[in-house]
Every structure is written in structure tokens, then in C-alpha cells.
Amino acid sequence: MAGAVPAARAACATLLALGAAAACADTEATWIASAGITHRHLVERADSGRQLVKESGTLALGRLGAQMRLASGGALQVDAEAAGGQLDYEGQTQGGQPLASDTRDSDLALALSWRPLALAAWGEGWLGLRLQQQRRQILATSAAGGLVETSQLVLPSLRWSMAVSAAGWRWQPAAELRASVHHALNVDFGGVFDSADLQGGRRREFVLGLSAGPLDSPWRFSAEWLRARQSGSPSQDVRRAGVPVGVVRQPQLEIDDFSVQVRREW
């Protein structure tokens, strides 16, 4: 992929910079662990806007993170996330035939965030980089073979949050914007065709969250809504034993996730 090398270099440079900054931290890390569930609604659309595929269902979700305060007053945070589950699939095959099946979705992500400034009355601002893998396995049926789509994304991010104390509880609203600078997409047709490596469409994500917990407790409860929109990928040849037999592309993608979680800090 043409954008893979620059994106990989940018990711490595960010990792090295954050690692160097971590050496300047003046306190031990605060650890954060959370678990919950996500309801996912995923839609594929043609360029005309017509719905091609709908997937919906529940994913289990887990996160583990660490935050370190810097001598400058800023902070660093690292988060690892995993989610997985089975969704109902209503749509069509690559050839356009109606298909009802199930999809096994699994997500993995590593998010690196830097807060350059100390806490202020307006809240706190974070710059971040998110490395994300999404895998969709559409299960085979008696009428159609299955396939597996695996996306590898690099998404810089900008996040704002603030803390408010009221009625003995600490409330923390947050908002985050992300946009992909690299998206590699692999499609495995289960041996029916050769696997295909595509340049995935541009992904844009918007996240709103709210967490709350008693002031004297390490436990927090949170709700989060993610809205992701992705443009269609360029078309590419589909091959069988190296011989072109057609074309393939990933349509426009819409993902809406609503998550509830329980979190603990120590």
C-alpha cells in the first residue's frame, strides 16, 4: 500500500516520542480497567445510498490503561482495548444474491494519548494516535461461502474532557474526533478466490462519553456512543489462481456503537 510506509513511520515516531516523555513522569502510573458490552449497528451502502447489508448485535468489551503525570503538568495515557461477539447479518453476497447469515466481529486497538497542558477550568485536551484492527467474518451458509474482512487503521485523534463534582459524585463528559490516515484492507474469500489486499476507504469517527462515580470510590460507571463513517474503497481485481475474474470493493460503511461499562482505577 502506498500510504503504509509513511503511516508506519509516523506511528513509530509517535511511540518513540511518548516513550521518551514517559521517562519524565514524576509519579507512578494510575491503572484503569473496564469491562462492559457494546451494541453495534453496522450498515454497508452503495454510492447511491441504498442499503446493501445490515449487521446488528452485542459485543463484549474490555479495556486496560495506564496514565502517568508529567513534570510539566501534562500527562500520558496508554489504552489497550478488545471487543468481540456475533452479529446478525442481513444482506447479500459479493455477487448480489440475498444472504442471511451471522458475522463474528472482533476489534483490537492500542491508543496512545498525550495531554500537553495541566488541568484547567475548561477541562483537558488530549492529542492521540490509535492503532486499530477490525475483523469481520461472515459465516458460510448452504447457499454461499463465507469471507473474512480485516482492516488495519491508523487514526490520529483529538479529545476533550472535564470533571464536575455534584451531589457527592464526580461527573466526566468527554468528546473525541478521529480520522484515518492509513487503512489497509484484506479480504479472504475462503479459497473460492485469491485473497485481495485493498486500500480501504477513509474512516471518520466521533465519540461522546459520560462517566460518573462517587467521589470517594475508585469505581466509575460510563456510557459511550461512537459514530463511524467510512467511504467506499477503490475497486480492485478479484483473481482465481492469479487470473482476473472480476472486481471487488468495500462499499460505504456506517457503524454506530453504544457501550456501557464499569471501570475501576487504582
N, C-alpha and C positions, 0 to 999 in steps of 0.2 A: 504494500500500500504506500502511496506517495507521501501521505501525511504521517506514517507510522514513526519514521526516524526522528523528525523534529519533535513530535509529541512525546516520544520516549525520552529524548534528551531533556525536554522541559520538565517531565516528571522526575527524572533523576536529579536535575539541578535543584528542584524544589525540595526533594527528600534530603539532599545534602545540606541545603541551607537550614532546613528545620532541625536536622540533626546537630548542626553546629550551634544553633540558637539554644537547643536543649541543654547544651553544656553550660550555658549561662544561667540556668534556672537556679533560684535561691531557695527552693523548698522541694520536698518530696512530692511525688505525683499524687493527685486525688483520683482514685479509681471510680469508674462509673460502669455499672452493669444493668441491663434492662432486658425484659422479655415481654412478649405480647403477641398479638395477632393483627394481621392486615387483611382487609377485604379489597381485592383487586378487581377492577373492571377495565378490560383491555379491548380495544376496537381497532381493526385494520380497515382503512378506507381507500377506495380508488381515488384517482386525481379529481374525479368529478364530485367527490364527497359521498358517493354511495358506499354503504356499509358492506364489507366483504366477510368479515369474521368478528365474532364477539366471544370473549372469554371472561368468565367470572368465577369467583370462589375465594377461599380463605387460605392465607399463608401463615405459617408460624414464623415468628421474628425474634432474633436475639442480637444484642449489641454489647460490646465491651470496649471501654475507652479509658483514657488517662489524660488528665490536664495538669500542666505544670506552669506555675507563675514565674515570670522572668524578672530579673533585677531591674529592668527598665519600667516595670509596671504592667507590661503586656503579658501574654500567655500563649502557650502552645497546647494543642489538643490533637490526639490521635484516636480514631474510632474504627473498629472493625465490625462489620455487620454481615449477617447471614439471614436469608429467608427462604422458605420452600413450602410447597404444597401442590395440590392437584386442583385444576380448574376445569369447569365445563366448557367445551369447545363447540360452537355453532358457527358453521361457515361453509367453506368449500376447499377443494383440493387445489394444487397448483394449476391443474387443467381446467378449473372452473366447475367441477362437479360438486353437488351438495354433499356435505360431510358433517356428521355429528360424532364427536369423539371426546376425549379428555386430554388435557395438557398438563404435564408436570413442569412447573416453573421453579427455578432456583436462582437466587441472586446472591452475589458476594460483592462486598465493597470495602475499600480502605480509604478513609477520609482523613486528610491532614489539614489542620486549621491553625492560623496564626492571628492573634489579636494584637495589633501593634501598639495600641494605646491602653492606658489604665481605664478602669471603670469610670464612667461619667454619669451625670444626671440623665442624659438622653439614652443611656444604655451602653451597649458594647458592640463594636463592629469586628467581624472576622473575615479574613481572606483565606480561601481554601483551595484544595485540589483533591478531587475524588477519582479514584481508580475503580471502575465498576465492571462486573461481568454479569450478564443476564443470559440464562439458558432456558429455552422453551422447547420441550419435547412433545410434539403432537403424536399421540399414540396411534398405532396402526389399527385398522378395523378390517372386517371381512371384505369391505368394498374398496379400501385404499390403504396404501403403505404409509408408514409414519415418516416424519423427518424431525431433525433437530436444528434449531437456530441458536447460535451462540454469538452474543455481542460483547465486544471489548471496547469500553469507552473511557475517555479521559475528559473530566468535566471540571474546569475551574469554577469557583463559587464565591458568592458574596452573601454574608449572613449578618443579620441584626437581631439582638435580643435585649431584654431588660428585665429587671426583677422589681416586683412591687409587693410590699407586705401589707396585708389587710386581714382582719378578723383572726389573727393568730396563724395565718397561713402565708407562705411565700408563693407568689404567682409569677410565672415567667413566660410571656408571649415571645414568639420568635418568627422570623421570616427569612427565607433563603432563596436566592436565584442561582441557577446553574445552566451552563450551556456547553455542549461538547465541542472539543477542538480536534478530536480523533475518534473515529468509530470504525472498527474492523468487524465484519460480519461473516461468519462461516455457516454454510448450510450443508448439512449431511442428509442425503436422501436415502439412507439405509441401504445403499448398494444398488438401487434402481438406476441412479445416475452417479457420475463422479461428484464428489463434494465440491462446492463452489465457495470461493473467497470473494466477498463483495465489499465495496466501500459503502458503509452504512450511511443512512441519512442523518442530518443534523438533529440533535436532541436538545430540547429546551425544557427545563424543569423549574417549577415554582412550588415551594413548600411553606405551609403555615403550621405552626405548632403552639401548643399551650401546655405547660406543666405546672403542677401545684403540689404542695405538701406542707404539713405542719412545720412551724419554724424550728422546733426542737427535735425534728425527726430526720434521719438520713433517707427516708423513703419519699419517693415522688411518684405521682400519677400523671400520665401525659396522653394527649391526643394529637394526631398529626394528619394532615391532608397533603398529598402530593399530586400535582397535576403535571404530566409529562406529555409533550407533543413532539413528534418526530416526522421529518419529511421523508418522502419515498427515496429509496436508493436508486442509483443508476442501474440500468439493465446490463446483464452480462450473459454470455453464452452458457447454456447447460450442455454438458458433454457426457457421452457414454463411451468408455474406453478411449477417451481422448478425441472423439469425433463429435462436433457440434450437432445437437438435435433440437435446439430451441433456445429460448432466453428465459431468464429469471430475474426478478427484482422483488425487494420487500416494499409493500405499499406504505402509505402514511400510517403512522401508529399513534394511538391515543391511550394513555394509561392514567387511571385515577385510582389512587390508593388511599384508604382511610385506615389508620392504625391507632390502637390503644395499647399502652404499655405500663408496666410497673417498673420503677427504677430505684436503684439503691446506690448511694455514694459512701465511700469510706477512705 
